Amino acid sequence: MHIRRSAHSLSPDEWQKIGRVLAKMHDSGDIDRFARAHQALFESVHGSTTFFPFHRKFVQEFENVGRQFDPEFTVPYWDSTRDYRNPESSPILRGNTLGGNGQGSNRCLRDGIQSSWTMGFPGDHCLRRDFNNGNTILPWVPAELISSYIQSDRFISRFRENIEYGIHGAVHLGLGGDAATRFAPNDFFFFMHHANIDRLWWLWQNSHNMLDYNGPGTNGEASLNDIIPQNNDVNFGGARAASVMVLGYNSVCFAYDSAPGPPPQYPGTGNRPNRLINNIEPSALAFSGASDPAGFGLEIMRMRRAFTEDSTLKAYFPGVAAIGLARGIDTDAEKNFDECTCKERKAKKLLYPAPMSEMWINMHGFDAQRVGQIHREACLLVDKLNNSTYVSPY
C-alpha cells in the first residue's frame, strides 16, 4: 500500500528523487504519451461524472510507469487550499520544487525539477508557465468552500460540478502555459493537482454513500459499469468505474496521509465508514478539505462558534453541525480565540476564488451559465462567512 503524502511535507532530497524519475520518464517518451492521451480523451473525461474515476486511474497509471524506474515512486498531492491567498508564494513553486513562472516571450520554465525541458507533444516546444495575473496568480479556492462541498453535496454529480468548475480549473488557469491546455500532463503539477482532487473525492466518499455514482456519464447516465475512457497511449485494460471506487480494493492500492484509510470491508450501497483514525473521529477527518490537522481542527471549532450567531450556516456545514467537538484536534490557538483582534479578523477575511475564463469554459464545452452560477454561489458563501464571527485559520 503506497501512501500519497502532502507535497508541502517533502524534503529537498525527496523532490530531487521525484525529479530523477520524471527525467527518465521524459527521456523515455512516457510524459509525452500521457499528455497525448489526455488531449485525445479530453471531451470524454471532463464535464461528467467520469471526471473522477478517469483521473483516479490516470494518476495511478502514471505512478505505475514511474515505478519502473523507482519502485517507491509515488505522486504527492498538492493541497492548493494551503496556498490559495497568494499561490505564487507557495513553497511548491520554488526553484527546488516545481519552479515558478515562465521566462521570456515564450514563457519557458527555467527553474524547478522540470527546468528547461523541451516537450515533444504537441510538437517540440519548451515547457511553459504563464501565471494568470502577471507575476502573481489570482486567488484559488479556500478550504472552507471545499469543506462545505464535502459536507453538503449529497450526490457526486453536484460535488463534481463544484470541484471541476472551482478548484480544479482555478489551479490549471493560475499556472497557465502548458497547464492551461489539453496537454497539461506535460507539467508534473497536473498529477499532483489531480492527486489532491482525488483526495477530496475520497473525503466526500467517506462522508456520503461511498459508491454513489450518478449524473451525466460518457454515454448517457453515469453507471458503475461504464468503461473508463482509454486509448492506445494509456490503456486501462477495459477497467470499469466500479473497479476504482474504493481505495484499498481491486488494484487501487494507495491511500492519503490526511484522509481515512481503506474501509475494513468493501462497502455496500448506502454504507458509510465507521472507524477511528489517529484518535480523530472519521466524520471530523472527512469534513474538511484541508490537509493540516491543526488547521481543520480550528476550522471545525470556529465554525461551530459561528453557528451560535448565524444558524443558517448550518445548512452549508451539516457535518460540523451534527457532531460534538472531535477528539484529538484541540489546540492552544483555539483557547485564545476570544482574544482575536479586529485586525486579525480583517486579515483573515476569505477571498473570492477567481472565476473560470471564457477560454477555459469554451475549451471544455462547459455550460457558461452553469459555471457562472457555481461561482456566484461560492462567492455568496464567502460573503456569508465573512459577515459572521468565523475567523479563518488559513
C-alpha positions in Angstrom: 0.0 0.0 0.0 1.6 3.3 -1.1 0.8 6.5 0.8 0.4 9.7 -1.1 1.8 12.5 1.1 1.3 16.2 1.1 3.7 17.9 -1.3 4.2 20.5 1.5 5.8 17.9 3.7 8.5 16.7 1.2 12.2 17.3 1.8 14.6 18.6 -0.8 16.1 15.2 -1.2 12.6 13.8 -1.9 11.9 16.4 -4.5 15.2 15.6 -6.2 14.3 11.9 -6.2 11.0 12.7 -7.9 12.9 14.9 -10.4 15.2 12.0 -11.3 12.2 9.7 -12.1 10.5 12.4 -14.1 13.7 12.9 -16.1 13.7 9.2 -17.0 10.0 9.3 -18.0 10.7 12.4 -20.1 13.6 10.7 -21.9 11.5 7.5 -22.5 8.7 9.5 -24.0 6.2 8.5 -21.3 5.3 12.0 -20.3 4.6 12.9 -24.0 2.4 9.7 -24.0 0.3 10.8 -21.1 -0.1 14.3 -22.5 -1.1 12.9 -25.9 -3.7 10.5 -24.2 -5.2 13.3 -22.1 -5.7 15.5 -25.2 -7.2 12.7 -27.2 -9.7 11.7 -24.4 -10.4 15.3 -23.3 -14.0 15.6 -24.2 -15.0 12.3 -22.7 -13.3 12.8 -19.3 -14.5 16.3 -18.4 -17.9 17.8 -17.7 -19.3 14.5 -16.5 -19.1 12.1 -13.5 -16.4 10.2 -15.5 -14.1 13.0 -14.4 -13.4 11.4 -11.1 -12.7 7.7 -11.9 -10.7 8.6 -15.0 -8.3 10.8 -13.2 -8.0 8.4 -10.3 -6.9 5.7 -12.8 -4.8 8.1 -14.9 -2.7 9.3 -12.0 -2.3 5.7 -10.7 -1.1 4.5 -14.1 1.4 7.4 -14.2 2.7 6.1 -10.8 2.9 2.6 -12.2 5.1 3.7 -15.1 7.3 5.8 -12.7 7.9 2.7 -10.6 9.6 1.0 -13.5 12.4 3.5 -12.7 12.0 3.7 -8.9 9.8 1.1 -7.1 8.9 3.7 -4.4 7.8 6.4 -6.7 4.5 7.9 -5.5 2.8 11.2 -6.6 2.5 13.6 -3.8 -0.7 15.7 -3.6 -0.7 19.4 -3.7 -3.3 20.8 -1.3 -3.8 24.1 -3.1 -6.1 25.5 -0.4 -3.0 26.0 1.7 -1.7 28.4 -0.8 -4.9 29.9 -2.1 -4.4 33.5 -0.9 -1.0 34.0 -2.7 -0.4 31.0 -4.8 2.7 32.4 -6.4 4.4 32.4 -3.0 3.8 28.7 -2.5 6.8 26.5 -1.5 5.6 24.2 -4.2 6.5 26.8 -6.8 10.2 27.4 -5.8 13.3 26.7 -7.7 14.0 23.4 -5.9 10.4 22.1 -6.3 8.1 22.7 -9.3 9.7 26.0 -10.3 7.9 29.3 -10.7 6.7 31.5 -13.6 7.9 31.1 -17.1 10.5 33.4 -18.6 10.9 35.3 -21.8 8.5 35.8 -24.6 7.7 32.1 -24.8 7.2 31.8 -21.0 9.7 28.9 -20.8 10.1 27.3 -17.4 13.7 27.9 -16.3 13.8 26.5 -12.7 12.4 23.6 -10.7 12.6 19.9 -11.3 11.5 20.3 -15.0 13.7 23.2 -15.7 14.5 24.0 -19.4 12.7 20.9 -20.6 11.7 20.6 -24.3 8.4 18.8 -24.7 7.7 16.5 -27.6 3.9 16.9 -27.7 2.2 18.6 -29.4 5.4 19.3 -31.4 8.7 20.4 -29.9 8.3 23.3 -27.5 9.7 24.5 -24.2 7.6 23.6 -21.1 5.7 26.8 -20.5 4.3 28.5 -17.4 2.4 31.8 -17.6 0.8 33.0 -14.4 -2.7 34.4 -14.9 -2.0 37.7 -13.2 1.4 38.8 -14.5 3.9 37.7 -11.9 1.2 36.7 -9.4 -1.7 34.3 -9.5 -5.4 35.1 -8.9 -6.8 33.6 -5.7 -7.7 29.9 -5.7 -10.4 28.3 -3.6 -10.4 28.5 0.2 -10.6 25.3 2.3 -13.9 26.4 3.8 -15.6 26.2 0.5 -14.2 22.7 -0.1 -15.3 21.7 3.4 -18.9 22.9 2.6 -19.0 20.9 -0.6 -17.8 17.7 1.1 -20.4 18.1 3.8 -23.4 19.5 2.0 -23.3 18.0 -1.6 -25.5 14.9 -1.3 -24.7 13.5 -4.7 -21.5 13.1 -6.6 -23.0 14.9 -9.6 -23.2 18.1 -7.6 -19.9 17.6 -5.9 -18.2 17.1 -9.3 -19.6 20.5 -10.6 -18.3 22.4 -7.5 -14.9 20.8 -7.8 -14.4 20.8 -11.6 -15.8 24.3 -12.0 -13.9 25.6 -9.0 -10.6 24.4 -7.5 -9.8 22.2 -10.5 -10.0 24.9 -13.1 -8.6 27.6 -10.8 -5.2 25.9 -10.4 -4.9 25.0 -14.0 -5.6 28.5 -15.1 -3.5 30.1 -12.3 -0.3 28.4 -13.6 -1.1 28.9 -17.2 1.1 27.8 -20.1 1.0 24.1 -20.7 -1.0 23.7 -17.5 -4.0 25.6 -19.1 -4.1 23.3 -22.2 -5.5 19.9 -23.1 -1.9 18.6 -22.9 -1.5 19.7 -19.3 0.2 16.4 -18.2 3.4 17.8 -19.7 3.7 19.7 -16.4 4.1 17.5 -13.3 1.8 19.8 -11.4 -1.0 18.1 -13.2 -0.5 14.8 -11.4 0.0 16.5 -8.0 -3.1 18.6 -8.5 -5.2 15.6 -9.6 -4.0 13.5 -6.7 -5.4 16.2 -4.5 -8.7 16.3 -6.4 -8.8 12.6 -5.9 -8.2 13.0 -2.2 -11.1 15.4 -2.0 -13.3 12.9 -3.8 -12.3 10.3 -1.3 -13.1 12.6 1.6 -16.5 13.2 0.1 -17.0 9.5 -0.4 -16.2 9.0 3.4 -18.9 11.5 4.3 -21.6 10.1 2.0 -22.5 6.9 0.1 -19.1 5.7 -1.0 -20.5 4.0 -4.1 -22.7 6.9 -5.2 -22.2 7.4 -9.0 -24.8 9.5 -10.8 -25.2 12.3 -13.2 -24.0 12.5 -16.8 -21.6 9.8 -17.9 -19.5 9.3 -21.0 -22.6 7.9 -22.9 -25.8 8.9 -21.1 -26.5 8.5 -17.4 -23.4 7.5 -15.4 -23.2 3.9 -14.4 -20.6 2.0 -12.3 -20.5 -0.4 -15.2 -19.1 2.3 -17.5 -15.7 1.5 -19.0 -13.2 4.2 -18.0 -12.1 6.0 -21.2 -8.8 4.8 -22.5 -6.8 4.6 -25.7 -3.6 3.0 -27.1 -1.4 5.5 -25.3 -2.8 4.9 -21.9 -4.8 1.6 -21.7 -6.6 0.6 -18.6 -7.5 -2.9 -19.8 -11.2 -2.1 -20.1 -11.4 -1.2 -16.3 -14.9 -0.1 -15.3 -15.8 2.7 -12.9 -16.8 0.3 -10.2 -13.2 -1.0 -10.0 -11.7 2.3 -8.7 -14.5 3.4 -6.3 -12.8 2.3 -3.1 -9.2 2.9 -2.0 -7.5 -0.3 -0.9 -9.6 -2.7 -3.1 -9.1 -4.2 -6.5 -6.0 -2.5 -7.9 -6.4 0.8 -6.1 -3.5 0.2 -3.7 -2.9 3.6 -2.3 -4.1 5.9 0.5 -3.6 9.5 1.7 -1.8 10.8 4.7 -4.6 13.2 5.6 -7.7 11.2 4.8 -9.4 8.0 6.1 -7.7 4.8 5.0 -9.4 1.9 3.3 -12.6 0.6 5.0 -12.2 -2.8 6.7 -14.6 -4.4 4.2 -15.9 -3.4 0.8 -18.9 -1.2 1.3 -22.4 -1.9 0.1 -24.6 0.7 -1.4 -25.6 3.2 1.2 -22.8 2.1 3.6 -20.6 4.7 5.3 -17.3 4.0 7.1 -17.2 3.8 10.8 -13.7 3.8 12.1 -11.3 5.8 14.3 -8.1 7.1 12.7 -5.2 8.7 14.7 -7.6 9.3 17.5 -9.8 11.6 15.4 -13.4 10.7 14.6 -13.6 9.7 10.9 -16.5 12.1 10.5 -14.3 15.0 11.5 -11.4 13.8 9.5 -13.6 13.8 6.3 -15.3 17.1 7.0 -12.5 19.4 5.8 -10.6 19.7 2.5 -7.6 21.0 4.4 -4.6 18.6 4.9 -3.3 20.3 8.0 -4.8 18.7 11.2 -4.3 21.9 13.3 -6.0 24.0 10.6 -9.1 21.8 10.2 -9.3 21.4 13.9 -9.6 25.2 14.3 -11.9 25.4 11.2 -14.4 23.0 12.8 -14.4 24.6 16.2 -14.6 28.2 14.9 -17.4 27.2 12.6 -19.4 25.8 15.5 -18.9 29.1 17.3 -20.2 31.0 14.3 -23.3 28.8 14.2 -24.4 30.3 17.6 -24.9 33.7 15.9 -25.9 32.6 12.4 -27.8 29.3 12.4 -28.3 29.5 8.6 -24.6 28.5 8.2 -25.5 25.0 9.4 -27.0 24.2 6.0 -23.6 24.7 4.4 -21.8 22.7 7.1 -24.2 20.0 8.2 -21.4 17.6 9.2 -19.9 20.0 11.7 -23.4 20.9 13.0 -24.3 17.3 13.6 -21.3 16.2 15.7 -19.7 17.2 19.0 -16.2 18.5 19.0 -13.9 15.8 17.6 -11.3 14.3 19.9 -7.7 15.0 19.3 -7.9 18.3 17.5 -8.0 20.9 20.3 -5.2 23.4 20.0 -3.8 26.2 22.2 -4.6 28.7 19.4 -8.3 28.0 19.9 -8.1 28.7 23.6 -7.1 32.2 22.6 -9.9 32.6 20.1 -11.8 35.3 22.1 -8.6 37.4 22.1 -8.7 37.6 18.4 -8.3 41.3 17.4 -10.3 43.2 14.8 -7.0 43.5 12.9 -6.7 39.7 12.8 -10.3 39.3 11.7 -9.8 41.7 8.8 -6.6 39.9 7.8 -8.3 36.6 7.8 -11.3 37.6 5.6 -11.8 34.9 3.0 -11.1 35.9 -0.6 -13.3 35.2 -3.6 -12.0 32.5 -5.9 -11.1 33.6 -9.4 -13.8 32.8 -12.0 -13.1 30.4 -14.9 -12.0 32.2 -18.1 -14.1 32.2 -21.2 -11.2 30.3 -22.9 -11.3 27.6 -20.3 -15.1 27.2 -20.5 -15.1 27.0 -24.3 -12.2 24.6 -24.4 -14.2 22.1 -22.2 -17.5 22.8 -23.8 -19.0 23.7 -20.4 -22.3 25.5 -19.9 -21.2 29.0 -19.2 -24.3 29.9 -17.3 -23.9 26.9 -15.0 -20.3 27.6 -14.4 -21.2 31.2 -13.6 -23.9 30.1 -11.2 -21.4 27.8 -9.3 -19.0 30.7 -9.0 -21.7 33.1 -7.7 -22.8 30.5 -5.1 -19.2 30.2 -4.0 -18.9 34.0 -3.6 -22.1 34.1 -1.7 -20.8 31.6 0.8 -17.6 33.6 1.2 -19.7 36.7 1.9 -21.8 34.8 4.5 -18.7 33.5 6.3 -17.0 37.0 6.2 -20.1 38.6 7.7 -20.2 36.1 10.5 -18.0 35.7 13.6 -16.0 33.0 11.8 -12.2 33.6 11.5 -10.4 31.5 9.0 -7.3 29.7 10.3 -5.8 29.5 6.8 
